[in-house]
């Protein structure tokens, strides 16, 4: 498990991180979301040792992180950083060799990732000749080629088309299934909601929400309710103390406090069959908007 505890970072008089604490569990895909300037990249750089925190600590499996630990990390920065003149396979082998892999193992690992990330036809092309999407795939391959013990990826889906996103998602999910902690930032909240086991929301340098995807959605529930009945639900629109948000025959979505919502359920039961009644769980996008306000 990778943890950051109480991390604070200042640049001059500006505090960019304020007591940032969260963990990335082994075998867990953790989405790190926040607006521009929220502190995501600074946090990731502290995890990697690129920046030092003014306060706080980084732990691996409950102990202080070491340089040897970080040598086993895989990192993809938001800014592309590969050598533009080097060919894709040559670049990946070179980076794997820098991590201590034997030449034959490095070449085999590069070949496997090139195939998995669907770069086979671009294997021997210079990085600068690739499309932006293929450069992104090559950058992801560079983070993975040495079989890292931890993955930290800054906006890995930027510039990828939907098919490429699915390809990358499969590869990352496989790494997590092997027990690798995976932390990635993304502005694409729909992808985070679909893919991640855990979500961390940061705004203005502070953690505003953290937990499993389902926990965060459950915490946001409670004001909106869904009711499905066996006949017409139009009568709900005439009730006091509720606000109907959506109505479609036998279905109604309404906003109310828990007491008023239970009254609606009781009335629905008295009128006939109730097929479904439950609090509506908000999407991650809705949760994000609420907690960062």
N, C-alpha and C positions, 0 to 999 in steps of 0.2 A: 504493500500500500504506500502511495505517495501522499504526503501531507504538507500543508503550509499552515503555520500557526502564528497568529498575531503579527503578520508582516505589515510593516509601515515603511513607506518610502516618500522622501521629500526631495524636490528639486528646487533649491533656494527656499523661498517662502511658501511654495506651493506643495501641499500634501497630495500626492497622487494615489497612494494606498494608505488606508487607515484601518489597522487591525484586521487584515484579511486572513480568514481561517476557513479552510475546507479540506476535504480529502478526496483522493481518487483511488477507489478500491481495485484490488487485483481482479482482472477479468471483467471490469466494468467500463462501459463507454460513458464518459462524463462530458456533457456539453457545458461550455463556459460562454455565457451570453451577456451582452451589454452593448450600449451604444458606443459610438466613436469617442475615444478619450476617457472611457470608463475605468480603464486600468487593466484590461485583459493582457495586453502584450507585456506590460511592465511586470505583472504577476508571473507570466510564463518565463520571462527572462530571469527572474529571481529563482524560480524553480530550477532553471538550467545553470545557474551560476554566472550568467552573462552580466547580471547586475547584482549588487549586494543590497540587502535590506538595511534600513537604519535601525530596525527592531524586528524581532520575530525569528523564526527558524523554519527550516525545511527538514522533514523527516522521511526516512524510508523504512518501512516495517517497524516503526516506533523508535528508531535511533537516528541521530543526526546524520544527514547525508554526507557522503565523501566524494572526493574527486573520482575515485574508481567507480562509484555508483553512477555518476553523471556520464562517464565514458560509455556506459551501456545504454544510455538514453538515445532515442530517435527524436529528432527535432525538425520541424518544417516551419521556417519563418514565413510571415505573410509576404515579405518581399522576396522575389525569386533570387536565389544566390548561386546558381550553378555556373560553371565556366562556359561561356557561350560558344567557344570554338571547339570544345570537346564533343565527341560523339556520345550518344546516349549510353551505349553499353560501356564504352571506355570510361565515361564519367562515373558510372555506378561502381565499376570494378575499382577504380582509383579510390573512391570514398570508402568502399568496404576494406580495401587494403590499409587505409589510414587507421581503420578501427581494429587492425590486427588480424584480419582474415588472410588465410593462405590464398594464393592466386587462383588455384583451381576452384576453391570454395567460393571465392568472391565472384568468379565468372559464372558459376552455376547459380548463385543467388541472384545475380543480375539478370540472367536469362529467364529465371522463373518469374521475377517481378515484371519484366518486360512483357512476357506472355500474359500474365494475370491482369496487368493494367492495359492490355491491348495496344502495346507500342511496338509490336513485332516488325511492322513495316517501316518503322522509324528507328530501328535498332542502331543503324550505322550513320544516322544523320546528325549533324551538329545541332546542339541545343538551340542556337540562334535561328535555325531554319524551321523549327517546329512552330505550329500554331500555339496561341496562348494556352489553350486547353491541354494540348499535349505537353507543353512545358510544365504545366501544373502536375500532370501525371508523373512526369520524370522527377519533379521535385518530391513528390510523395514517395516514389520508389527510392530516392536517395535517403529518405528518413527511415526506410524499412530494410534496406539491403543488408545491414549487419545484424539482423535479427535482434532488435532492441528489447531490453527488459522493461522499458517504459516508453510510451509514445506521447509527445507533446506537439500538437499540430495547430498552427495559427491560420485560420481561414482556409482549410484544405479544399473546400468545394468551390472557392472563388474561380470563376471563369470556366467551370465545367458545364457541359450540356447535360440534360437529364439522364441520358444513357451512361455517360461517363460517371455521373454521381452514383448511379447504381453499382457500377463496377468498383469504384473506390469503397463504397459502403460495404460491399461483400468482403473485400480484402481487410478492412479495418475490423469488421465483426469477427473474422477468422482469427485475427491477432488477439482480440479480446478473449475469444473462446479458449485460447491457449493459456490464459491467465495474465496477460499483459494489461496493466492499467493504461487506459487511453484517455487523454484529455485533449479536447479540441474546441476552439472557438469558432463561432459562425454567426453571421447575421441572418441566416436562413432558418428561422425558428420552426418552420414546418418540418425541416429535416431533423433538427434537434429533437423535436417532439416524437418523431417517428423512430429515430434510431437509438436515442440515448437511454441508458438505465437511470442515470442521475443527471441533475441539472443544477448549475450554480449561476445565479444572476448577480451581476455587479453593476453598480451605478455610483458615479462620483467617488470612486476608490473604496467603496464599502460593499460588503456582501449584503444584499437585500433579501435573498432567499436561497435556500439550498436544501436538497433532499432528492428522493427518487422522483421520477416523473409523475407517478401516480399520487405520491404524497402531496406534491405541490398542487396538483389539480384538485385533490380532495380538500386541501386547505382553502382553496379559492371558492369552493362550493358553499351553498347555504342561503343565498339570496334569490337565486333563480331555480325554478322547479318545473319539471316536465310531468304532465298528466296525460295518460292515454286511457280512454274509456271505451265501453262497448257500443256506445251510440254517439249522438251529437254532443259536443262539449261546449256549444255556444253559450250555455247558461253561465259559464265562468266569467264571461265578459261583463255581466251585470253585477258582479260582486264588488263590495267595498273593500278597501285596504289591500288591494292587489293591483298590479299593472300588467296587463296582457302584452306580451312581446311578440308572440307568434301564435296563429290559430289556423288549424286546417282540419275541419270536420270533427273527428274524434280525438284530435291531438291539440294540446294547448301548452305553450311555454309562458310562464308568468313570473313576475317578481313579487316577493312578499317576505315578511319576516317569518320565522319558523312557526309561530303561533297561528298566524293567518293561513299559512300553507297547510297546517294540520286541519284547520277548519274546512278548507277546500277538499281535502281528502275525505273528511267525514261526510260532507255533503255529496260527494261523488259516490261514496259507498252506499248512501241512502237511496240514491237515484238509480243505481244499477251496478253493473260489473265495472271494476277498476282493473285494467290490464297492466298498467304501469304507472308508478308514481315514484319519483326520485329527484334529488337535487341535481341540477345540471352542472357538470364539471366544466370549468372554463378551459379554453385552449391555452397553450403556452404563450401565445402572442398576447392574449388577454391578461394573463397573469403578469407578463413582463410589463405591459403598459401600466398596470395597477401599482406594482411594487416600485417602479422607478419614478413615479410622479412625485 
